[in-house]
């Protein structure tokens, strides 16, 4: 999908970092096995660790994510480790507060409610820096596209062309992605 989405964009070079190895992917399977997980799942923490292994010590790695997906970060595989491996850039949207961002963190990293409550009416902007965690909030995101909306539309067999290019929409439809989730 990344290749399809970036066709014609010379400034972008799709990475094969998460591509399945050719031996593990059977011609009848639509699921991508991961060489780093016995379950076949491909976890963000594994990708970040592989990518960090290719970088120089002075390089900085950022994880860009929308606030709708970040709200579920505490349920991800090894969320505390992931948040400690790199700085996060969270694309905020109107209606989300700084407290919403803090309260999405895994319990072990989450500030006490008495600390976050005063920020419940403050828009999600600026930075949230906690021991071992740095979150930069990217404000003024005015696009209505979100990965959550794309997955929900695909699951309901709705048109995706208002979210993604026709080539990506066709790929999602053809591969029946996001149908059972």
N, C-alpha and C positions, 0 to 999 in steps of 0.2 A: 504494500500500500504506500509505503514511503516513496518508492521509486515512481509509482504512478502520480502521487501527489506533487512530486518535485520536478516532473518532466517540464522542460522549458525554463527551469530556474537554474541558470548557470552558477549562481552563487552557492547552491546547495549540493552537497555530495552525500548521497545516502550511505549509511554504514552497514556493514554485514555483521556487526558485533552480535546481534541477536538472531542471525540467520541460522536455521537448523542445519546440522551437518547432513550431508547428502545420504549417508548410510542409514541414519535414524529415521528419515522421513519416508514412509511407504507411499506408494503412488495412490493408494486408496484412502489414506488418512488425511483428514483436514486439520488435525491437531498437530502442533509443532512440538516435538519433544525437545527438551533442553538437555544439553550434555552435562549440566551442573545440578540436575535434580532428578532423583529416582522416580518422582511422581510424574515427570513430564512437564511440570509447571515451570514457568520462567519468571523468577522473582526479580524485582527491581534491585534488591540488595546484591544479587549475584551479578547483574549487569553493571552496577556501579563499581563493584570490586574488580571486575574484569577490566573495565575502562580505566580505573585508577592505576591498574597495573601497567598500563601503556603510557602513562603520563610521567613527566619529570616531577621531582619533589616540589619545585617552585610553582607548578601549574595549579590552578584552582578549578574545581569542578562544581557546577551548579545543576540542580535538579529543577527543571521548570515544570510547574503543575498548576492546573486551574484550581480555584478555591472549592469548587464543587467536588472534585476528586480528593483534594486535601482533607476535606471534612471526614473522610474515611481512613486516613493514614494510620490511625491506631489499630485498625483491623488488618493491616498489611503484614506480610511475613517479615519478621524481625524489624519492626518499625523504629525502635530506639537505635538500633545499629545503623539503619539506613539514614536516619536524621543526623547521626554523628559522622557519617562518611563524607558528607558534602553539604554545602550550603543550599538551602532551598529558595527558589523564587516562586512565590505564590501569586498568580494572577487573580487579583481581587475583582469583585463586581459590586455594584451598588447594593446596599442592604446587608452586607456582611460587616461585622465589627471586629476590632482587634481581639476582643474576648472570644469570638467565634473561632478565630485562628488558634488562640492559646488553648481553648477547650477541646480542640480536635486532636491535640497531642496525646500520645500514649500516657497512661496514668502516671508512670514513673517520671515523666518529664513535665507533666502539666502543672502549672502554678496552682496554688490553692484558690478556691472560689473567691475568697475574700480579696485576693490580689487581682483577679480578672474582672470581678463585678464592676468596678469603676470604669472599665473600658468597654462595657457592653453597648454604649451608645457612640463610641468613637469609631469612625470608619476604619476599615482594615487598610492601613497605609503605614509607610515607614518600615521599621525593622523590629523584629522580636528576637532578642538575644538572650538566651538562657544558657546555663552551663552545658557545653557540648552541642548546642543547637543554635543555628543562625537561620532566621527566616526573613528574607527580603520580600516586602509586599509590593507588587507591581500594580499600581492603581491606574485608573482611567482606561480600563479595558472595556471597550464599547461594542465588542462583537458578541452576538447572541449565540455563537457556536460554542458548544462544549462537548467533550467526549461523552459525557453522560447523556446529553440530548441525542447524539448520534446513535449510541447503543440502544437507547429506548426506542427511537424511531425505527431502527433496523429490526428490533425484536417484534415490533408491531407491523412490520412489512410496509412501513410508510416510505415516501420518497425521501431520499437523502441529498438530492441535488442542491437544496438550499444550504447544506452544510459543507459538502465536499464536492470535488470535481466529478463530472459524469463517469470518468474512468474508475475512480475510487468507489463511487456508489455502485457501479456494475460489479466490481470485484467483491465488495461486501455481499451483494445479492447472490452472485454466482457461488461464492464459497460458503454461503449461509452463515455468515459470522453473526454473533450476538443473538442467536435464535433461542438458545436454551438457558439463558442465564439469568 
